[in-house]
């Protein structure tokens, strides 16, 4: 078995002009037929359309190489689409794709560039996602610079045993600028990654009861996002559990730092986040338990309003969150999509009264927020969560309303067995709102210092 397949042996030139799709694919196929090994890109810029990975084959992009997406959409065939969002039907092309494969990887110290500015920004199927893995096992994505995707950088779907390590992800040119997205996966290991994007940096979701999202380890990562940094849920038809987040930093996140949304009838349980440092994060913690349908983000296949699920055993500890002068501004995604403002900032936890969140612990958190908000100057509007299967008022608490806020910067509602221990809250500028509001909470311990 030949271990190294240099794509230049298959006619690739790496000059940044010639189209190398065929040569790269032929090298991968030959490597697969030989029993597996490494296909190597070295020395130059290789322009390619869709690349199909095969079992037992690793694509290695050496430090001297860049793999650049071909701006010709005709080089991206059909058959790589697996859309799970009602509202995102425009990402059916893919740059690197694998389906029903095992023992595969994209590794090296080189660059993969999605050539984002050569494709539409939004609302077109002609935007190839950088990587998609469907029903794969034993996947390694390591050491790479993943830049300028036209949509999501990665999507791991119904897969298991996944390692993403040492990645530098920059996805700040287009809408849907996600970093690492996992749906229905198990045994996931994410470490030493730096992610910058226009949407969620890292997502854990479960679109199906048949494929739970579980056993996830996130450590030593840095997040910068126009939207959320770490998002758990929204798509939660199935269950999400056993998630450990440790030793991560967050900087300039215009929506949420840790965002947990159980919205589609499943369960989210057993989540631990510890040792987090946040600077300029609009909402360091956002947690909601509700049900929703026919609105942004609902799952394909969810054709009726689900019963409200369960959200239990969440522990967030050893957190420092600090705002500086940047947080006096209103922040936008691109030109007019409001992400956050001073009155929007804070810790938000919410649920429907008959379906409370259970066993939530926030311990040893020092939160220095920008403040400067006058109670009388904000709408003080934050509707309750309702069971949407029943009659409800026109306005109900939802997942996307950047101007909704009650007159407080820590608002916790409908939690059974709540522990707030060692909380320190401080406003940089005089703020006339209440420091915190607790409604319909069974509080086991409360230790909050305001200064």
Residue pairs with C-beta under 8 A, 6 or more apart in sequence:
1 34
1 35
1 36
1 37
2 31
2 34
2 37
3 37
3 38
4 37
4 38
4 40
5 27
5 28
5 30
5 31
5 37
5 38
5 39
5 40
6 27
6 40
6 42
7 20
7 23
7 24
7 27
7 39
7 40
7 41
7 46
8 14
8 23
8 42
8 43
9 27
10 23
10 24
10 26
10 27
10 30
11 20
11 22
11 23
11 26
12 18
12 20
12 23
12 24
12 27
12 41
12 46
13 20
13 44
14 20
14 41
14 42
14 43
14 44
14 45
14 46
14 65
15 44
15 45
16 44
16 45
16 47
16 66
16 68
17 47
18 47
19 47
19 48
19 49
19 70
19 72
19 75
20 46
20 47
20 48
21 47
21 48
21 49
21 50
21 51
21 70
21 75
24 39
24 41
24 46
24 48
24 51
24 59
25 51
25 52
27 39
28 39
28 51
28 52
28 53
28 54
28 57
28 59
29 54
31 37
31 38
31 39
31 54
31 57
32 54
32 55
32 56
32 57
35 56
36 55
36 56
36 57
36 103
37 56
37 57
37 58
38 57
38 58
38 59
38 60
39 57
39 58
39 59
39 60
40 60
40 62
41 59
41 60
41 61
41 62
41 65
41 67
41 108
41 110
42 62
42 64
42 65
43 62
43 64
43 65
44 64
44 65
44 66
45 65
45 66
45 67
45 68
46 65
46 66
46 67
46 68
47 68
47 69
47 70
48 67
48 68
48 69
48 70
48 75
48 95
49 69
49 70
49 72
49 74
49 75
49 76
49 77
49 95
49 128
50 75
50 76
50 77
50 80
50 93
50 94
50 95
50 96
50 97
50 128
51 59
51 95
51 96
51 97
52 97
52 98
53 59
53 96
53 97
53 98
53 101
53 104
53 106
54 98
54 101
54 104
55 101
55 102
55 103
55 104
56 102
56 103
56 104
57 104
58 104
58 105
58 106
58 107
58 140
59 96
59 105
59 106
59 107
60 107
60 108
61 67
61 106
61 107
61 108
61 109
61 110
61 111
61 112
61 144
62 108
62 109
62 110
63 108
63 109
63 110
64 110
65 108
65 110
65 111
66 110
66 111
66 112
66 113
67 110
67 111
67 112
67 113
68 113
68 115
69 95
69 113
69 114
69 115
69 118
69 128
69 130
69 150
70 76
70 115
71 115
71 118
71 119
73 93
73 119
73 126
73 128
76 93
76 94
76 95
76 128
78 92
80 92
80 93
80 94
80 97
80 132
81 91
81 92
81 93
81 94
82 132
82 134
82 155
82 157
83 89
83 91
83 92
83 300
84 157
84 183
84 207
84 235
84 299
84 300
85 235
85 297
85 298
85 299
85 300
86 297
86 298
86 299
86 300
87 296
87 297
87 298
88 176
89 125
90 122
90 123
90 124
90 125
90 127
90 151
91 125
91 127
91 129
91 151
91 152
91 176
92 125
93 125
93 126
93 127
93 128
93 129
94 128
94 129
94 130
94 131
94 132
95 112
95 114
95 128
95 129
95 130
95 131
95 149
96 106
96 112
96 130
96 131
96 132
97 131
97 132
97 133
97 134
98 104
98 132
98 133
98 134
98 136
98 139
99 133
99 134
99 135
99 136
100 134
100 135
100 136
101 133
101 136
101 137
102 136
102 137
102 138
103 137
103 138
104 133
104 136
104 138
104 139
104 140
105 139
105 140
105 141
105 142
106 112
106 131
106 140
106 141
106 142
106 144
107 140
107 141
107 142
107 143
107 144
108 142
108 143
108 144
109 143
109 144
110 144
110 145
111 144
111 145
111 146
111 147
112 130
112 144
112 145
112 146
112 147
113 147
113 148
114 128
114 130
114 147
114 148
114 149
114 150
114 153
114 171
115 148
115 150
116 148
116 149
116 150
116 171
116 173
116 174
117 148
117 173
119 126
119 127
119 128
119 150
119 174
120 126
120 127
120 150
121 174
121 175
122 174
122 175
122 176
127 150
127 151
127 174
127 176
128 150
128 151
129 149
129 150
129 151
129 152
129 153
129 154
129 155
130 146
130 149
130 150
130 151
130 152
130 153
130 154
131 141
131 146
131 153
131 154
131 155
132 154
132 155
132 157
133 139
133 154
133 155
133 156
133 157
133 159
133 162
134 157
134 158
134 159
135 157
135 158
135 159
136 156
136 159
137 159
137 160
137 161
138 161
139 156
139 159
139 161
139 162
139 163
140 163
140 165
141 154
141 162
141 163
141 164
141 165
141 167
142 163
142 164
142 165
142 166
142 167
143 165
143 166
143 167
144 166
144 167
144 168
145 167
145 168
145 170
146 153
146 154
146 167
146 168
146 169
146 170
146 171
147 168
147 169
147 170
147 171
148 170
148 171
148 173
149 171
149 174
149 177
150 174
151 174
151 175
151 176
151 177
151 178
152 171
152 176
152 177
152 178
152 181
152 199
153 169
153 171
153 177
153 178
153 179
153 180
153 197
154 164
154 178
154 179
154 180
154 181
155 181
155 183
156 162
156 180
156 181
156 182
156 183
156 185
156 188
157 183
157 184
157 185
158 183
158 184
158 185
158 208
158 211
159 184
159 185
160 185
160 186
160 187
161 186
161 187
162 182
162 185
162 187
162 188
162 189
163 189
164 180
164 188
164 189
164 190
164 191
164 193
165 189
165 190
165 191
165 192
165 193
166 191
166 192
166 193
167 180
167 192
167 193
167 194
167 195
168 193
168 194
169 179
169 180
169 193
169 194
169 195
169 196
169 197
169 201
170 196
170 197
171 177
171 178
171 179
171 195
171 196
171 197
171 198
171 199
172 196
172 197
172 198
172 226
173 198
174 198
175 198
175 199
175 333
175 334
176 198
176 199
177 197
177 198
177 199
177 226
178 197
178 199
178 200
178 201
178 203
179 193
179 195
179 196
179 197
179 200
179 201
179 202
180 190
180 193
180 195
180 201
180 202
180 203
181 200
181 202
181 203
181 205
182 188
182 203
182 204
182 205
182 213
182 216
183 203
183 205
183 206
183 207
183 211
183 213
183 235
184 205
184 206
184 207
184 208
184 210
184 211
184 212
184 213
184 238
185 211
185 213
185 216
186 212
186 213
186 214
186 215
187 215
188 204
188 215
188 216
188 217
189 217
190 202
190 216
190 217
190 218
190 219
190 221
191 217
191 218
191 219
191 220
191 221
192 219
192 220
192 221
193 221
193 222
194 221
194 222
195 201
195 202
195 221
195 222
195 223
195 224
195 225
196 224
196 225
197 224
197 225
197 226
197 227
198 225
198 226
198 227
198 333
198 334
199 225
199 226
199 227
199 228
200 225
200 227
200 228
200 229
200 231
200 259
201 223
201 224
201 225
201 228
201 229
201 230
202 218
202 221
202 223
202 229
202 230
202 231
203 231
203 232
204 213
204 216
204 231
204 232
204 233
204 240
204 243
205 213
205 232
205 233
205 234
205 235
205 236
205 240
206 212
206 213
206 233
206 235
206 236
206 237
206 238
206 239
206 240
206 266
207 235
207 237
207 238
207 299
207 300
207 301
208 237
208 238
208 301
209 237
209 238
209 239
209 266
210 238
211 238
212 238
212 239
212 240
212 241
213 238
213 239
213 240
213 241
214 239
214 240
214 241
214 242
214 243
215 242
216 242
216 243
216 244
217 244
218 230
218 243
218 244
218 245
218 246
218 248
219 244
219 245
219 246
219 247
219 248
220 246
220 247
220 248
221 248
221 249
222 248
222 249
222 250
222 251
223 229
223 230
223 248
223 249
223 250
223 251
223 253
223 257
224 250
224 251
224 252
224 253
225 252
225 253
225 254
225 255
226 254
226 255
226 331
226 333
226 339
227 254
227 255
227 256
227 333
227 339
228 253
228 255
228 256
228 257
228 259
228 286
229 250
229 253
229 256
229 257
229 258
229 259
229 281
230 245
230 248
230 257
230 258
230 259
230 273
231 256
231 259
231 261
232 240
232 243
232 258
232 259
232 260
232 261
232 268
232 271
233 240
233 259
233 260
233 261
233 262
233 263
233 268
234 261
234 263
234 264
234 297
234 399
235 264
235 297
235 299
236 261
236 262
236 263
236 264
236 265
236 266
236 267
236 268
236 309
237 264
237 265
237 266
237 299
237 301
237 302
237 306
238 266
239 266
239 267
239 268
239 269
240 262
240 266
240 267
240 268
240 269
241 267
241 268
241 269
241 270
241 271
242 270
243 270
243 271
243 272
244 272
244 273
245 258
245 271
245 272
245 273
245 274
245 276
246 273
246 274
246 275
247 274
247 275
247 276
248 275
248 276
248 277
249 276
249 277
249 278
249 279
250 257
250 276
250 277
250 278
250 279
250 281
250 284
251 278
251 279
251 280
251 281
252 279
252 280
252 326
253 278
253 280
253 281
253 282
254 282
254 331
254 333
254 339
254 340
255 282
255 283
255 286
255 339
255 340
255 402
256 281
256 282
256 283
256 284
256 285
256 286
257 276
257 278
257 281
257 283
257 284
257 285
257 321
258 273
258 276
258 284
258 285
258 286
258 316
259 283
259 286
259 287
260 268
260 271
260 286
260 287
260 288
260 311
260 314
261 286
261 287
261 288
261 399
262 268
262 288
262 289
262 290
262 309
262 310
262 311
263 288
263 289
263 290
263 291
263 292
263 399
264 291
264 292
264 298
264 299
264 302
264 306
264 309
265 291
265 306
265 307
265 308
265 309
266 309
267 309
267 310
267 311
267 312
268 309
268 310
268 311
268 312
268 314
269 310
269 311
269 312
269 313
270 312
270 313
271 313
271 314
271 315
272 315
272 316
272 317
273 315
273 316
273 317
273 319
274 315
274 316
274 317
274 318
275 318
276 316
276 318
276 319
276 320
277 319
277 320
278 284
278 319
278 320
278 321
278 322
279 321
279 322
279 323
279 324
280 322
280 323
280 324
280 326
280 327
281 321
282 327
282 331
282 339
282 340
282 341
282 344
282 345
283 340
283 344
283 345
283 346
283 347
283 348
284 319
284 321
284 347
284 367
285 316
285 347
285 348
285 349
285 362
286 347
286 348
286 349
287 311
287 314
287 348
287 349
287 350
287 357
287 360
288 348
288 349
288 350
288 351
288 385
288 397
288 399
289 308
289 309
289 310
289 311
289 350
289 351
289 352
289 355
289 356
289 357
289 385
289 414
290 308
290 350
290 351
290 352
290 385
290 388
290 397
290 398
290 399
291 305
291 306
291 307
291 308
291 309
291 387
291 388
291 389
292 298
292 388
292 398
292 399
293 302
293 304
293 305
293 306
293 388
295 398
296 400
297 399
305 388
305 389
307 389
308 352
308 355
308 387
310 355
310 358
311 351
311 357
311 358
312 357
312 358
312 359
313 358
313 359
314 357
314 359
314 360
314 361
315 360
315 361
315 363
316 361
316 362
316 363
316 365
317 361
317 362
317 363
317 364
317 365
318 363
318 364
318 365
319 362
319 364
319 365
319 366
319 367
320 365
320 366
321 365
321 366
321 367
321 368
321 369
322 368
323 345
323 368
323 369
323 370
323 428
324 370
325 370
327 342
327 345
327 369
327 370
328 342
328 370
328 372
328 429
329 341
330 338
330 340
330 341
331 338
331 339
331 340
331 341
332 338
332 339
333 339
338 402
338 403
339 402
340 402
341 402
341 403
342 370
342 371
342 372
342 373
343 373
343 377
343 378
343 403
343 405
344 402
344 403
344 404
344 405
345 369
345 370
345 409
346 369
346 405
346 408
346 409
346 410
346 411
347 362
347 367
347 409
347 410
347 411
347 412
348 411
348 412
349 357
349 360
349 411
349 412
349 413
349 415
350 385
350 397
350 411
350 412
350 413
350 414
351 357
351 385
351 413
351 414
351 415
352 384
352 385
352 386
352 387
352 414
353 384
353 385
353 414
353 440
354 387
355 387
355 414
356 414
356 415
356 416
356 440
356 442
357 414
357 415
357 416
358 415
358 416
358 417
359 416
359 417
360 415
360 417
360 418
360 419
361 418
361 419
361 421
362 419
362 420
362 421
362 423
363 419
363 420
363 421
363 422
364 421
364 422
365 422
365 423
365 424
366 424
366 426
367 410
367 423
367 424
367 425
367 426
368 426
368 427
368 428
369 409
369 425
369 426
369 427
369 428
370 427
370 428
370 429
371 409
371 427
371 428
371 429
371 430
371 431
372 427
372 428
372 429
372 430
372 431
373 431
373 432
373 433
374 431
374 432
375 407
375 432
375 433
376 432
378 405
378 407
378 433
379 403
379 404
379 405
380 405
380 406
380 407
381 395
381 403
381 404
381 405
381 406
382 397
382 404
382 405
382 406
382 411
383 393
383 395
383 396
383 397
383 404
384 396
384 397
384 413
385 396
385 397
385 413
385 414
386 392
386 393
386 396
386 397
388 396
397 404
405 411
406 437
407 433
407 434
407 437
408 433
408 434
408 435
408 436
408 437
409 425
409 427
409 431
409 433
409 435
409 436
410 423
410 425
410 435
410 436
410 437
411 436
411 437
412 418
412 420
412 436
412 437
412 438
412 439
412 441
413 437
413 438
413 439
413 440
413 441
414 439
414 440
414 441
415 440
415 441
415 442
415 443
416 441
416 442
417 442
417 444
418 438
418 441
418 442
418 443
418 444
418 446
419 443
419 444
419 445
419 446
420 443
420 445
420 446
420 447
420 448
421 445
421 446
421 447
422 447
423 447
423 448
423 449
424 448
424 449
424 451
425 435
425 436
425 448
425 449
425 450
425 451
426 450
426 451
435 448
435 450
436 448
438 446
